[in-house]
Amino acid sequence: MPVDERRAHDRFACDLRARVVLPNGHAVEGQTTDISFSGICVHADEPIEPNTFVHFELWAVLPERETDDFVVPAKIIWSTPVEGSHQLGAAFDRNMDNRSWSRLDMLLQFLAGTL
């Protein structure tokens, strides 16, 4: 079965700046590859162990300004070395606050072309 058919939600390719904040406060810089309602894929500067609970700080860097960041809690599902960085796959915490859900929903509507 193709991967896309197994996914609960559509994934959208996107290039957002990301910071992955570990429970001890250490932050790892990265860039998103894709995002959905259920999770995210990020190329990061450092590996992060699977099953680690983190917070992703996400924002867009535009030609004339940066957007406000928003924070989404998640659990790292997999981590793979790729081309001098580390690709991380994470599942979002279903208990995130309403503000984070709203910001994620708005981003996904924009990426889908419905906003």
RAGIKA-V145078 format. One record per residue. N is the residue number from 1. SS is DSSP state (hx for helix, st for strand, lp for the rest). D_FIRST is the distance of its C-alpha to the first C-alpha in Angstrom with 2 decimals. Layout:
n=N ss=SS d_first=D_FIRST
n=N ss=SS d_first=D_FIRST
This chain:
n=1 ss=lp d_first=0.00
n=2 ss=lp d_first=3.83
n=3 ss=hx d_first=6.42
n=4 ss=hx d_first=8.40
n=5 ss=hx d_first=6.74
n=6 ss=hx d_first=7.35
n=7 ss=lp d_first=10.77
n=8 ss=lp d_first=13.75
n=9 ss=lp d_first=15.73
n=10 ss=lp d_first=15.73
n=11 ss=lp d_first=16.68
n=12 ss=st d_first=19.70
n=13 ss=st d_first=20.99
n=14 ss=lp d_first=24.50
n=15 ss=lp d_first=27.33
n=16 ss=lp d_first=29.28
n=17 ss=st d_first=31.64
n=18 ss=st d_first=30.62
n=19 ss=st d_first=32.62
n=20 ss=st d_first=31.10
n=21 ss=st d_first=33.82
n=22 ss=st d_first=33.73
n=23 ss=lp d_first=35.59
n=24 ss=lp d_first=38.61
n=25 ss=lp d_first=38.90
n=26 ss=lp d_first=37.85
n=27 ss=st d_first=36.04
n=28 ss=st d_first=33.59
n=29 ss=st d_first=33.34
n=30 ss=st d_first=30.19
n=31 ss=st d_first=28.35
n=32 ss=st d_first=25.23
n=33 ss=st d_first=22.25
n=34 ss=st d_first=20.32
n=35 ss=st d_first=20.79
n=36 ss=lp d_first=19.57
n=37 ss=lp d_first=21.11
n=38 ss=lp d_first=19.28
n=39 ss=st d_first=19.83
n=40 ss=st d_first=20.87
n=41 ss=st d_first=20.54
n=42 ss=st d_first=23.97
n=43 ss=st d_first=25.64
n=44 ss=st d_first=28.58
n=45 ss=lp d_first=31.78
n=46 ss=lp d_first=31.39
n=47 ss=lp d_first=28.81
n=48 ss=lp d_first=28.37
n=49 ss=lp d_first=27.43
n=50 ss=lp d_first=24.31
n=51 ss=lp d_first=25.41
n=52 ss=lp d_first=28.22
n=53 ss=st d_first=29.08
n=54 ss=st d_first=30.09
n=55 ss=st d_first=31.11
n=56 ss=st d_first=29.86
n=57 ss=st d_first=32.65
n=58 ss=st d_first=31.30
n=59 ss=st d_first=33.34
n=60 ss=lp d_first=33.45
n=61 ss=st d_first=36.03
n=62 ss=lp d_first=37.45
n=63 ss=lp d_first=40.11
n=64 ss=lp d_first=42.96
n=65 ss=lp d_first=41.80
n=66 ss=st d_first=39.22
n=67 ss=lp d_first=37.74
n=68 ss=lp d_first=38.40
n=69 ss=lp d_first=35.90
n=70 ss=st d_first=33.97
n=71 ss=st d_first=32.78
n=72 ss=st d_first=29.56
n=73 ss=st d_first=29.20
n=74 ss=st d_first=26.02
n=75 ss=st d_first=24.83
n=76 ss=st d_first=23.62
n=77 ss=st d_first=20.29
n=78 ss=st d_first=20.09
n=79 ss=st d_first=22.52
n=80 ss=st d_first=22.17
n=81 ss=st d_first=25.04
n=82 ss=st d_first=24.44
n=83 ss=lp d_first=27.23
n=84 ss=lp d_first=30.14
n=85 ss=st d_first=28.64
n=86 ss=st d_first=26.12
n=87 ss=st d_first=22.84
n=88 ss=st d_first=22.47
n=89 ss=st d_first=19.67
n=90 ss=st d_first=21.19
n=91 ss=st d_first=20.66
n=92 ss=st d_first=23.53
n=93 ss=lp d_first=26.00
n=94 ss=lp d_first=25.80
n=95 ss=lp d_first=29.59
n=96 ss=lp d_first=30.51
n=97 ss=lp d_first=33.63
n=98 ss=hx d_first=33.88
n=99 ss=hx d_first=35.06
n=100 ss=hx d_first=32.00
n=101 ss=hx d_first=29.67
n=102 ss=hx d_first=31.80
n=103 ss=hx d_first=31.72
n=104 ss=hx d_first=27.94
n=105 ss=hx d_first=27.63
n=106 ss=hx d_first=30.13
n=107 ss=hx d_first=28.37
n=108 ss=hx d_first=25.01
n=109 ss=hx d_first=26.91
n=110 ss=hx d_first=28.66
n=111 ss=hx d_first=25.51
n=112 ss=hx d_first=24.03
n=113 ss=lp d_first=27.38
n=114 ss=lp d_first=28.45
n=115 ss=lp d_first=31.31
